[in-house]
C-alpha cells in the first residue's frame, strides 16, 4: 500500500474457490497462509472481487497483514 510504512507485512491470495469458507479453509490448511492469519500483525485488510483471470471469471481474494513502524 502506498504510504504504509511497516515493520512487518504479509499477504494471502486465493482464486478459484466457490465460497468464503473454501478460501479460509484453504488458507488454514497452508502453513504459510495460516501463519499470516494467526500471526502477530497489528492490522489487516481483506478484499474479494469477481474478475476475469486465466480466461474465466472467478473470485479473487486478497488479505494483507501489517504492523506499522
C-alpha positions as CSV (number, residue, x, y, z in Angstrom):
1,X,0.0,0.0,0.0
2,X,1.4,3.4,-0.9
3,X,2.4,5.4,2.1
4,X,2.1,2.4,4.6
5,X,5.5,2.3,6.4
6,X,5.7,-1.2,8.0
7,X,8.0,-3.2,10.2
8,X,6.3,-6.5,9.2
9,X,3.9,-7.4,6.3
10,X,2.3,-10.4,4.8
11,X,-0.2,-11.3,2.1
12,X,-2.6,-14.2,1.4
13,X,-4.1,-14.6,-2.1
14,X,-6.8,-17.0,-3.3
15,X,-8.6,-17.6,-6.5
16,X,-11.0,-20.2,-7.9
17,X,-12.7,-21.1,-4.7
18,X,-16.5,-21.0,-4.8
19,X,-17.2,-19.9,-1.2
20,X,-15.7,-17.8,1.5
21,X,-15.5,-20.9,3.7
22,X,-13.4,-22.6,0.9
23,X,-11.0,-19.7,0.9
24,X,-10.5,-19.7,4.6
25,X,-10.2,-23.5,4.7
26,X,-7.5,-23.4,2.0
27,X,-5.6,-20.7,3.9
28,X,-5.8,-22.5,7.2
29,X,-4.6,-25.7,5.7
30,X,-1.5,-24.0,4.3
31,X,1.3,-23.4,6.9
32,X,2.4,-20.1,5.5
33,X,-1.1,-18.7,4.9
34,X,-2.1,-19.8,8.4
35,X,0.9,-18.1,10.0
36,X,-0.2,-14.8,8.4
37,X,-3.8,-15.3,9.8
38,X,-2.8,-16.3,13.4
39,X,0.5,-14.3,13.4
40,X,1.3,-11.2,15.3
41,X,0.2,-8.5,12.9
42,X,-1.4,-5.3,14.2
43,X,-3.7,-4.6,11.2
44,X,-5.2,-6.4,8.2
45,X,-7.4,-5.6,5.2
46,X,-9.4,-8.0,3.0
47,X,-10.9,-7.7,-0.4
48,X,-12.8,-10.1,-2.8
49,X,-13.7,-9.3,-6.3
50,X,-15.2,-11.2,-9.2
51,X,-12.7,-10.8,-12.1
52,X,-11.6,-12.3,-15.4
53,X,-8.4,-14.3,-14.6
54,X,-6.7,-17.0,-16.7
55,X,-9.6,-17.0,-19.2
56,X,-12.6,-17.3,-17.0
57,X,-14.5,-15.2,-14.4
58,X,-13.6,-16.1,-10.8
59,X,-13.5,-14.7,-7.3
60,X,-10.0,-13.4,-6.3
61,X,-9.4,-12.7,-2.6
62,X,-6.5,-10.7,-1.2
63,X,-5.8,-10.4,2.5
64,X,-3.0,-8.0,3.6
65,X,-1.4,-8.0,7.0
66,X,0.9,-5.4,8.5
67,X,2.4,-3.8,11.5
68,X,3.2,-0.1,11.2
69,X,6.6,1.4,12.0
